[in-house]
Amino acid sequence: MGQLEAALANRPYTLFNGHFHSFSHRKRLGRDYSILVTTGGSQNSKDSMSFDHVTLVRMAKEPVVNHLKMEGILDETRKVPIVLDSFLIVKE
């Protein structure tokens, strides 16, 4: 157990970190630990867990966490781009 985990041991918490550019989630010490990906940063094209996304956290009794892949977010023309491998198709 690290110093921060020890300091928070008696409190509920959810931990997020980044930098590795490969999405992952695990339970540790009964808490949620997530590694976030990118919002336009470099990615490993061979890593299926490397993608552009935005994380939305809504505070309720427990945090509600949703990860939105950028392919599903409207562009400035209100269209949803659909990505198929290396092809970009804009749904009108």
Biopython code that builds the backbone (N, CA, C, O; Angstrom):
import numpy as np
from Bio.PDB.StructureBuilder import StructureBuilder

atoms = [
    (1, "MET", "N", (0.850, -1.179, 0.000)),
    (1, "MET", "CA", (0.000, 0.000, 0.000)),
    (1, "MET", "C", (0.892, 1.237, 0.000)),
    (1, "MET", "O", (1.823, 1.345, 0.798)),
    (2, "GLY", "N", (0.595, 2.170, -0.908)),
    (2, "GLY", "CA", (1.360, 3.407, -0.983)),
    (2, "GLY", "C", (0.928, 4.426, 0.059)),
    (2, "GLY", "O", (-0.064, 4.225, 0.760)),
    (3, "GLN", "N", (1.665, 5.506, 0.158)),
    (3, "GLN", "CA", (1.372, 6.543, 1.157)),
    (3, "GLN", "C", (0.002, 7.186, 0.938)),
    (3, "GLN", "O", (-0.730, 7.429, 1.898)),
    (4, "LEU", "N", (-0.343, 7.459, -0.313)),
    (4, "LEU", "CA", (-1.639, 8.074, -0.601)),
    (4, "LEU", "C", (-2.772, 7.105, -0.263)),
    (4, "LEU", "O", (-3.780, 7.508, 0.318)),
    (5, "GLU", "N", (-2.613, 5.837, -0.621)),
    (5, "GLU", "CA", (-3.632, 4.837, -0.296)),
    (5, "GLU", "C", (-3.791, 4.699, 1.211)),
    (5, "GLU", "O", (-4.911, 4.560, 1.704)),
    (6, "ALA", "N", (-2.701, 4.734, 1.938)),
    (6, "ALA", "CA", (-2.766, 4.644, 3.404)),
    (6, "ALA", "C", (-3.499, 5.848, 3.986)),
    (6, "ALA", "O", (-4.299, 5.705, 4.911)),
    (7, "ALA", "N", (-3.226, 7.037, 3.444)),
    (7, "ALA", "CA", (-3.882, 8.252, 3.939)),
    (7, "ALA", "C", (-5.380, 8.239, 3.652)),
    (7, "ALA", "O", (-6.163, 8.808, 4.413)),
    (8, "LEU", "N", (-5.785, 7.592, 2.555)),
    (8, "LEU", "CA", (-7.198, 7.549, 2.168)),
    (8, "LEU", "C", (-7.898, 6.257, 2.596)),
    (8, "LEU", "O", (-9.063, 6.051, 2.258)),
    (9, "ALA", "N", (-7.221, 5.404, 3.319)),
    (9, "ALA", "CA", (-7.719, 4.054, 3.625)),
    (9, "ALA", "C", (-9.120, 4.035, 4.232)),
    (9, "ALA", "O", (-9.893, 3.118, 3.952)),
    (10, "ASN", "N", (-9.457, 5.005, 5.038)),
    (10, "ASN", "CA", (-10.758, 5.019, 5.709)),
    (10, "ASN", "C", (-11.790, 5.893, 4.996)),
    (10, "ASN", "O", (-12.850, 6.186, 5.548)),
    (11, "ARG", "N", (-11.474, 6.308, 3.767)),
    (11, "ARG", "CA", (-12.383, 7.156, 3.000)),
    (11, "ARG", "C", (-12.677, 6.503, 1.660)),
    (11, "ARG", "O", (-11.822, 5.804, 1.117)),
    (12, "PRO", "N", (-13.871, 6.716, 1.117)),
    (12, "PRO", "CA", (-14.132, 6.217, -0.242)),
    (12, "PRO", "C", (-13.390, 7.093, -1.256)),
    (12, "PRO", "O", (-13.324, 8.312, -1.092)),
    (13, "TYR", "N", (-12.840, 6.486, -2.286)),
    (13, "TYR", "CA", (-12.201, 7.257, -3.349)),
    (13, "TYR", "C", (-12.203, 6.460, -4.647)),
    (13, "TYR", "O", (-12.322, 5.235, -4.647)),
    (14, "THR", "N", (-12.070, 7.176, -5.738)),
    (14, "THR", "CA", (-11.892, 6.605, -7.067)),
    (14, "THR", "C", (-10.641, 7.241, -7.631)),
    (14, "THR", "O", (-10.480, 8.459, -7.555)),
    (15, "LEU", "N", (-9.757, 6.446, -8.193)),
    (15, "LEU", "CA", (-8.483, 6.969, -8.678)),
    (15, "LEU", "C", (-8.432, 6.933, -10.206)),
    (15, "LEU", "O", (-8.770, 5.925, -10.827)),
    (16, "PHE", "N", (-8.001, 8.057, -10.803)),
    (16, "PHE", "CA", (-7.789, 8.159, -12.239)),
    (16, "PHE", "C", (-6.347, 8.579, -12.472)),
    (16, "PHE", "O", (-5.818, 9.418, -11.743)),
    (17, "ASN", "N", (-5.715, 8.006, -13.472)),
    (17, "ASN", "CA", (-4.423, 8.520, -13.908)),
    (17, "ASN", "C", (-4.322, 8.373, -15.406)),
    (17, "ASN", "O", (-5.172, 7.732, -16.026)),
    (18, "GLY", "N", (-3.321, 8.943, -15.985)),
    (18, "GLY", "CA", (-3.166, 8.912, -17.429)),
    (18, "GLY", "C", (-1.738, 8.590, -17.809)),
    (18, "GLY", "O", (-1.049, 7.853, -17.102)),
    (19, "HIS", "N", (-1.297, 9.138, -18.914)),
    (19, "HIS", "CA", (0.057, 9.074, -19.425)),
    (19, "HIS", "C", (0.387, 7.795, -20.187)),
    (19, "HIS", "O", (1.190, 7.848, -21.118)),
    (20, "PHE", "N", (-0.191, 6.655, -19.838)),
    (20, "PHE", "CA", (0.165, 5.412, -20.509)),
    (20, "PHE", "C", (-0.568, 5.210, -21.835)),
    (20, "PHE", "O", (-0.160, 4.370, -22.637)),
    (21, "HIS", "N", (-1.641, 5.962, -22.079)),
    (21, "HIS", "CA", (-2.391, 5.958, -23.347)),
    (21, "HIS", "C", (-2.948, 4.587, -23.714)),
    (21, "HIS", "O", (-3.060, 4.252, -24.893)),
    (22, "SER", "N", (-3.293, 3.801, -22.709)),
    (22, "SER", "CA", (-3.950, 2.508, -22.926)),
    (22, "SER", "C", (-4.961, 2.327, -21.800)),
    (22, "SER", "O", (-4.585, 2.202, -20.635)),
    (23, "PHE", "N", (-6.246, 2.313, -22.153)),
    (23, "PHE", "CA", (-7.310, 2.260, -21.155)),
    (23, "PHE", "C", (-7.260, 0.974, -20.346)),
    (23, "PHE", "O", (-7.061, -0.111, -20.892)),
    (24, "SER", "N", (-7.442, 1.110, -19.046)),
    (24, "SER", "CA", (-7.596, -0.077, -18.203)),
    (24, "SER", "C", (-8.358, 0.311, -16.942)),
    (24, "SER", "O", (-8.419, 1.479, -16.559)),
    (25, "HIS", "N", (-8.928, -0.690, -16.321)),
    (25, "HIS", "CA", (-9.658, -0.511, -15.072)),
    (25, "HIS", "C", (-9.423, -1.748, -14.207)),
    (25, "HIS", "O", (-9.381, -2.873, -14.704)),
    (26, "ARG", "N", (-9.274, -1.520, -12.920)),
    (26, "ARG", "CA", (-9.171, -2.644, -11.994)),
    (26, "ARG", "C", (-9.639, -2.206, -10.621)),
    (26, "ARG", "O", (-9.709, -1.015, -10.315)),
    (27, "LYS", "N", (-9.953, -3.182, -9.812)),
    (27, "LYS", "CA", (-10.275, -2.941, -8.403)),
    (27, "LYS", "C", (-9.001, -3.180, -7.609)),
    (27, "LYS", "O", (-8.302, -4.169, -7.830)),
    (28, "ARG", "N", (-8.703, -2.288, -6.699)),
    (28, "ARG", "CA", (-7.553, -2.436, -5.811)),
    (28, "ARG", "C", (-7.984, -1.918, -4.449)),
    (28, "ARG", "O", (-8.507, -0.810, -4.339)),
    (29, "LEU", "N", (-7.770, -2.698, -3.436)),
    (29, "LEU", "CA", (-8.157, -2.314, -2.078)),
    (29, "LEU", "C", (-9.631, -1.937, -2.001)),
    (29, "LEU", "O", (-10.025, -1.093, -1.197)),
    (30, "GLY", "N", (-10.443, -2.574, -2.848)),
    (30, "GLY", "CA", (-11.878, -2.316, -2.863)),
    (30, "GLY", "C", (-12.273, -1.021, -3.542)),
    (30, "GLY", "O", (-13.431, -0.614, -3.454)),
    (31, "ARG", "N", (-11.336, -0.358, -4.221)),
    (31, "ARG", "CA", (-11.601, 0.924, -4.892)),
    (31, "ARG", "C", (-11.395, 0.759, -6.398)),
    (31, "ARG", "O", (-10.742, -0.184, -6.847)),
    (32, "ASP", "N", (-11.963, 1.694, -7.174)),
    (32, "ASP", "CA", (-11.798, 1.694, -8.629)),
    (32, "ASP", "C", (-10.546, 2.475, -9.013)),
    (32, "ASP", "O", (-10.343, 3.607, -8.573)),
    (33, "TYR", "N", (-9.715, 1.852, -9.836)),
    (33, "TYR", "CA", (-8.509, 2.475, -10.383)),
    (33, "TYR", "C", (-8.614, 2.421, -11.908)),
    (33, "TYR", "O", (-8.719, 1.338, -12.484)),
    (34, "SER", "N", (-8.587, 3.589, -12.566)),
    (34, "SER", "CA", (-8.687, 3.649, -14.023)),
    (34, "SER", "C", (-7.495, 4.385, -14.610)),
    (34, "SER", "O", (-7.089, 5.434, -14.111)),
    (35, "ILE", "N", (-6.941, 3.820, -15.675)),
    (35, "ILE", "CA", (-5.947, 4.526, -16.474)),
    (35, "ILE", "C", (-6.688, 5.053, -17.695)),
    (35, "ILE", "O", (-7.279, 4.287, -18.457)),
    (36, "LEU", "N", (-6.650, 6.372, -17.872)),
    (36, "LEU", "CA", (-7.358, 7.011, -18.970)),
    (36, "LEU", "C", (-6.491, 7.019, -20.213)),
    (36, "LEU", "O", (-5.277, 6.824, -20.141)),
    (37, "VAL", "N", (-7.125, 7.245, -21.356)),
    (37, "VAL", "CA", (-6.417, 7.188, -22.627)),
    (37, "VAL", "C", (-6.116, 8.614, -23.084)),
    (37, "VAL", "O", (-5.581, 9.393, -22.294)),
    (38, "THR", "N", (-6.431, 8.985, -24.304)),
    (38, "THR", "CA", (-6.062, 10.301, -24.830)),
    (38, "THR", "C", (-7.278, 11.074, -25.325)),
    (38, "THR", "O", (-8.351, 10.510, -25.542)),
    (39, "THR", "N", (-7.086, 12.363, -25.495)),
    (39, "THR", "CA", (-8.045, 13.207, -26.207)),
    (39, "THR", "C", (-7.270, 13.921, -27.305)),
    (39, "THR", "O", (-7.250, 15.149, -27.377)),
    (40, "GLY", "N", (-6.635, 13.131, -28.153)),
    (40, "GLY", "CA", (-5.874, 13.676, -29.273)),
    (40, "GLY", "C", (-4.387, 13.390, -29.184)),
    (40, "GLY", "O", (-3.637, 13.788, -30.076)),
    (41, "GLY", "N", (-3.935, 12.713, -28.137)),
    (41, "GLY", "CA", (-2.515, 12.403, -27.988)),
    (41, "GLY", "C", (-2.088, 11.225, -28.846)),
    (41, "GLY", "O", (-2.895, 10.636, -29.565)),
    (42, "SER", "N", (-0.816, 10.891, -28.759)),
    (42, "SER", "CA", (-0.294, 9.782, -29.552)),
    (42, "SER", "C", (-0.856, 8.455, -29.044)),
    (42, "SER", "O", (-1.138, 8.297, -27.856)),
    (43, "GLN", "N", (-1.011, 7.513, -29.961)),
    (43, "GLN", "CA", (-1.586, 6.211, -29.631)),
    (43, "GLN", "C", (-0.808, 5.109, -30.326)),
    (43, "GLN", "O", (-0.167, 5.331, -31.353)),
    (44, "ASN", "N", (-0.874, 3.926, -29.753)),
    (44, "ASN", "CA", (-0.295, 2.739, -30.372)),
    (44, "ASN", "C", (-1.394, 2.097, -31.216)),
    (44, "ASN", "O", (-2.380, 1.605, -30.667)),
    (45, "SER", "N", (-1.243, 2.094, -32.532)),
    (45, "SER", "CA", (-2.292, 1.580, -33.423)),
    (45, "SER", "C", (-2.532, 0.084, -33.238)),
    (45, "SER", "O", (-3.569, -0.423, -33.665)),
    (46, "LYS", "N", (-1.601, -0.634, -32.612)),
    (46, "LYS", "CA", (-1.759, -2.071, -32.378)),
    (46, "LYS", "C", (-2.434, -2.372, -31.036)),
    (46, "LYS", "O", (-2.702, -3.533, -30.726)),
    (47, "ASP", "N", (-2.708, -1.340, -30.246)),
    (47, "ASP", "CA", (-3.320, -1.505, -28.921)),
    (47, "ASP", "C", (-4.810, -1.198, -29.024)),
    (47, "ASP", "O", (-5.187, -0.045, -29.231)),
    (48, "SER", "N", (-5.661, -2.210, -28.884)),
    (48, "SER", "CA", (-7.111, -2.012, -29.005)),
    (48, "SER", "C", (-7.681, -1.149, -27.880)),
    (48, "SER", "O", (-8.809, -0.668, -27.984)),
    (49, "MET", "N", (-6.922, -0.952, -26.821)),
    (49, "MET", "CA", (-7.392, -0.126, -25.709)),
    (49, "MET", "C", (-6.802, 1.286, -25.756)),
    (49, "MET", "O", (-6.822, 2.008, -24.759)),
    (50, "SER", "N", (-6.284, 1.667, -26.909)),
    (50, "SER", "CA", (-5.747, 3.004, -27.120)),
    (50, "SER", "C", (-6.679, 3.735, -28.082)),
    (50, "SER", "O", (-6.744, 3.398, -29.265)),
    (51, "PHE", "N", (-7.397, 4.734, -27.577)),
    (51, "PHE", "CA", (-8.376, 5.464, -28.379)),
    (51, "PHE", "C", (-8.610, 6.829, -27.756)),
    (51, "PHE", "O", (-8.317, 7.038, -26.578)),
    (52, "ASP", "N", (-9.138, 7.758, -28.542)),
    (52, "ASP", "CA", (-9.483, 9.078, -28.013)),
    (52, "ASP", "C", (-10.800, 8.978, -27.255)),
    (52, "ASP", "O", (-11.748, 8.348, -27.723)),
    (53, "HIS", "N", (-10.854, 9.598, -26.091)),
    (53, "HIS", "CA", (-12.075, 9.558, -25.300)),
    (53, "HIS", "C", (-12.126, 10.733, -24.329)),
    (53, "HIS", "O", (-11.142, 11.442, -24.119)),
    (54, "VAL", "N", (-13.294, 10.909, -23.752)),
    (54, "VAL", "CA", (-13.539, 11.882, -22.699)),
    (54, "VAL", "C", (-14.177, 11.111, -21.552)),
    (54, "VAL", "O", (-15.035, 10.259, -21.780)),
    (55, "THR", "N", (-13.772, 11.399, -20.337)),
    (55, "THR", "CA", (-14.357, 10.743, -19.170)),
    (55, "THR", "C", (-15.323, 11.705, -18.494)),
    (55, "THR", "O", (-14.977, 12.848, -18.192)),
    (56, "LEU", "N", (-16.531, 11.227, -18.264)),
    (56, "LEU", "CA", (-17.571, 12.007, -17.604)),
    (56, "LEU", "C", (-17.800, 11.400, -16.234)),
    (56, "LEU", "O", (-18.103, 10.212, -16.117)),
    (57, "VAL", "N", (-17.655, 12.220, -15.188)),
    (57, "VAL", "CA", (-17.883, 11.745, -13.817)),
    (57, "VAL", "C", (-19.040, 12.547, -13.244)),
    (57, "VAL", "O", (-18.996, 13.775, -13.172)),
    (58, "ARG", "N", (-20.075, 11.824, -12.840)),
    (58, "ARG", "CA", (-21.234, 12.454, -12.204)),
    (58, "ARG", "C", (-21.254, 12.002, -10.755)),
    (58, "ARG", "O", (-21.174, 10.809, -10.463)),
    (59, "MET", "N", (-21.361, 12.958, -9.857)),
    (59, "MET", "CA", (-21.357, 12.629, -8.431)),
    (59, "MET", "C", (-22.784, 12.385, -7.956)),
    (59, "MET", "O", (-23.635, 13.273, -8.011)),
    (60, "ALA", "N", (-23.025, 11.179, -7.495)),
    (60, "ALA", "CA", (-24.276, 10.778, -6.873)),
    (60, "ALA", "C", (-23.868, 10.222, -5.506)),
    (60, "ALA", "O", (-22.848, 10.640, -4.959)),
    (61, "LYS", "N", (-24.639, 9.297, -4.949)),
    (61, "LYS", "CA", (-24.207, 8.663, -3.705)),
    (61, "LYS", "C", (-22.839, 8.016, -3.897)),
    (61, "LYS", "O", (-21.967, 8.099, -3.032)),
    (62, "GLU", "N", (-22.675, 7.380, -5.030)),
    (62, "GLU", "CA", (-21.386, 6.843, -5.486)),
    (62, "GLU", "C", (-21.066, 7.533, -6.811)),
    (62, "GLU", "O", (-21.992, 7.894, -7.537)),
    (63, "PRO", "N", (-19.806, 7.728, -7.152)),
    (63, "PRO", "CA", (-19.504, 8.328, -8.455)),
    (63, "PRO", "C", (-20.005, 7.448, -9.600)),
    (63, "PRO", "O", (-19.879, 6.225, -9.556)),
    (64, "VAL", "N", (-20.572, 8.084, -10.622)),
    (64, "VAL", "CA", (-20.995, 7.387, -11.835)),
    (64, "VAL", "C", (-20.007, 7.812, -12.922)),
    (64, "VAL", "O", (-19.941, 8.989, -13.276)),
    (65, "VAL", "N", (-19.249, 6.864, -13.444)),
    (65, "VAL", "CA", (-18.189, 7.161, -14.400)),
    (65, "VAL", "C", (-18.551, 6.577, -15.755)),
    (65, "VAL", "O", (-18.868, 5.392, -15.861)),
    (66, "ASN", "N", (-18.503, 7.412, -16.798)),
    (66, "ASN", "CA", (-18.725, 6.976, -18.171)),
    (66, "ASN", "C", (-17.562, 7.451, -19.019)),
    (66, "ASN", "O", (-17.090, 8.578, -18.871)),
    (67, "HIS", "N", (-17.104, 6.585, -19.908)),
    (67, "HIS", "CA", (-16.035, 6.922, -20.831)),
    (67, "HIS", "C", (-16.645, 7.019, -22.224)),
    (67, "HIS", "O", (-17.172, 6.036, -22.745)),
    (68, "LEU", "N", (-16.575, 8.193, -22.822)),
    (68, "LEU", "CA", (-17.182, 8.449, -24.120)),
    (68, "LEU", "C", (-16.107, 8.404, -25.199)),
    (68, "LEU", "O", (-15.208, 9.244, -25.217)),
    (69, "LYS", "N", (-16.199, 7.419, -26.103)),
    (69, "LYS", "CA", (-15.260, 7.381, -27.210)),
    (69, "LYS", "C", (-15.578, 8.544, -28.142)),
    (69, "LYS", "O", (-16.746, 8.833, -28.405)),
    (70, "MET", "N", (-14.557, 9.199, -28.631)),
    (70, "MET", "CA", (-14.743, 10.393, -29.456)),
    (70, "MET", "C", (-15.512, 10.108, -30.738)),
    (70, "MET", "O", (-16.128, 11.015, -31.298)),
    (71, "GLU", "N", (-15.489, 8.846, -31.221)),
    (71, "GLU", "CA", (-16.223, 8.534, -32.444)),
    (71, "GLU", "C", (-17.724, 8.727, -32.284)),
    (71, "GLU", "O", (-18.429, 8.887, -33.281)),
    (72, "GLY", "N", (-18.228, 8.717, -31.059)),
    (72, "GLY", "CA", (-19.657, 8.841, -30.827)),
    (72, "GLY", "C", (-20.097, 10.240, -30.458)),
    (72, "GLY", "O", (-21.271, 10.458, -30.159)),
    (73, "ILE", "N", (-19.192, 11.179, -30.473)),
    (73, "ILE", "CA", (-19.506, 12.542, -30.081)),
    (73, "ILE", "C", (-19.726, 13.375, -31.334)),
    (73, "ILE", "O", (-18.970, 13.261, -32.298)),
    (74, "LEU", "N", (-20.744, 14.201, -31.325)),
    (74, "LEU", "CA", (-21.069, 15.022, -32.495)),
    (74, "LEU", "C", (-19.924, 15.958, -32.851)),
    (74, "LEU", "O", (-19.268, 16.518, -31.973)),
    (75, "ASP", "N", (-19.689, 16.121, -34.155)),
    (75, "ASP", "CA", (-18.714, 17.107, -34.591)),
    (75, "ASP", "C", (-19.398, 18.473, -34.676)),
    (75, "ASP", "O", (-20.566, 18.611, -34.312)),
    (76, "GLU", "N", (-18.667, 19.479, -35.158)),
    (76, "GLU", "CA", (-19.215, 20.839, -35.177)),
    (76, "GLU", "C", (-20.396, 21.009, -36.127)),
    (76, "GLU", "O", (-21.116, 22.004, -36.042)),
    (77, "THR", "N", (-20.606, 20.053, -37.032)),
    (77, "THR", "CA", (-21.761, 20.120, -37.943)),
    (77, "THR", "C", (-22.918, 19.252, -37.448)),
    (77, "THR", "O", (-23.874, 19.015, -38.186)),
    (78, "ARG", "N", (-22.836, 18.786, -36.222)),
    (78, "ARG", "CA", (-23.849, 17.954, -35.565)),
    (78, "ARG", "C", (-23.959, 16.567, -36.182)),
    (78, "ARG", "O", (-25.010, 15.933, -36.090)),
    (79, "LYS", "N", (-22.889, 16.090, -36.809)),
    (79, "LYS", "CA", (-22.858, 14.748, -37.369)),
    (79, "LYS", "C", (-22.006, 13.851, -36.487)),
    (79, "LYS", "O", (-21.094, 14.320, -35.806)),
    (80, "VAL", "N", (-22.307, 12.561, -36.502)),
    (80, "VAL", "CA", (-21.541, 11.597, -35.726)),
    (80, "VAL", "C", (-20.579, 10.883, -36.664)),
    (80, "VAL", "O", (-21.022, 10.116, -37.518)),
    (81, "PRO", "N", (-19.277, 11.111, -36.532)),
    (81, "PRO", "CA", (-18.344, 10.374, -37.380)),
    (81, "PRO", "C", (-18.306, 8.905, -36.969)),
    (81, "PRO", "O", (-18.298, 8.589, -35.779)),
    (82, "ILE", "N", (-18.284, 8.013, -37.952)),
    (82, "ILE", "CA", (-18.184, 6.577, -37.692)),
    (82, "ILE", "C", (-16.820, 6.125, -38.201)),
    (82, "ILE", "O", (-16.500, 6.330, -39.371)),
    (83, "VAL", "N", (-16.018, 5.516, -37.338)),
    (83, "VAL", "CA", (-14.679, 5.082, -37.717)),
    (83, "VAL", "C", (-14.675, 3.572, -37.896)),
    (83, "VAL", "O", (-15.059, 2.831, -36.990)),
    (84, "LEU", "N", (-14.243, 3.121, -39.059)),
    (84, "LEU", "CA", (-14.080, 1.701, -39.352)),
    (84, "LEU", "C", (-12.628, 1.488, -39.740)),
    (84, "LEU", "O", (-12.223, 1.822, -40.853)),
    (85, "ASP", "N", (-11.846, 0.935, -38.827)),
    (85, "ASP", "CA", (-10.414, 0.755, -39.044)),
    (85, "ASP", "C", (-9.784, 2.084, -39.453)),
    (85, "ASP", "O", (-9.783, 3.028, -38.663)),
    (86, "SER", "N", (-9.251, 2.177, -40.661)),
    (86, "SER", "CA", (-8.585, 3.414, -41.080)),
    (86, "SER", "C", (-9.486, 4.307, -41.924)),
    (86, "SER", "O", (-9.014, 5.300, -42.478)),
    (87, "PHE", "N", (-10.775, 3.976, -42.035)),
    (87, "PHE", "CA", (-11.695, 4.763, -42.837)),
    (87, "PHE", "C", (-12.572, 5.611, -41.915)),
    (87, "PHE", "O", (-12.991, 5.161, -40.848)),
    (88, "LEU", "N", (-12.836, 6.819, -42.337)),
    (88, "LEU", "CA", (-13.727, 7.706, -41.607)),
    (88, "LEU", "C", (-14.962, 7.935, -42.461)),
    (88, "LEU", "O", (-14.863, 8.425, -43.586)),
    (89, "ILE", "N", (-16.128, 7.582, -41.927)),
    (89, "ILE", "CA", (-17.384, 7.767, -42.636)),
    (89, "ILE", "C", (-18.225, 8.714, -41.785)),
    (89, "ILE", "O", (-18.371, 8.488, -40.584)),
    (90, "VAL", "N", (-18.772, 9.749, -42.370)),
    (90, "VAL", "CA", (-19.590, 10.697, -41.636)),
    (90, "VAL", "C", (-21.051, 10.346, -41.874)),
    (90, "VAL", "O", (-21.530, 10.376, -43.008)),
    (91, "LYS", "N", (-21.758, 10.011, -40.791)),
    (91, "LYS", "CA", (-23.182, 9.682, -40.881)),
    (91, "LYS", "C", (-23.973, 10.981, -40.950)),
    (91, "LYS", "O", (-23.862, 11.830, -40.065)),
    (92, "GLU", "N", (-24.761, 11.132, -41.987)),
    (92, "GLU", "CA", (-25.542, 12.369, -42.146)),
    (92, "GLU", "C", (-26.984, 12.166, -41.787)),
    (92, "GLU", "O", (-27.777, 13.105, -41.865)),
]
sb = StructureBuilder()
sb.init_structure("model")
sb.init_model(0)
sb.init_chain("A")
sb.init_seg("    ")
for serial, (resi, resn, name, xyz) in enumerate(atoms, 1):
    if name == "N":
        sb.init_residue(resn, " ", resi, " ")
    sb.init_atom(name, np.array(xyz, "f"), 0.0, 1.0, " ", f" {name:<3s}", serial, name[0])
structure = sb.get_structure()
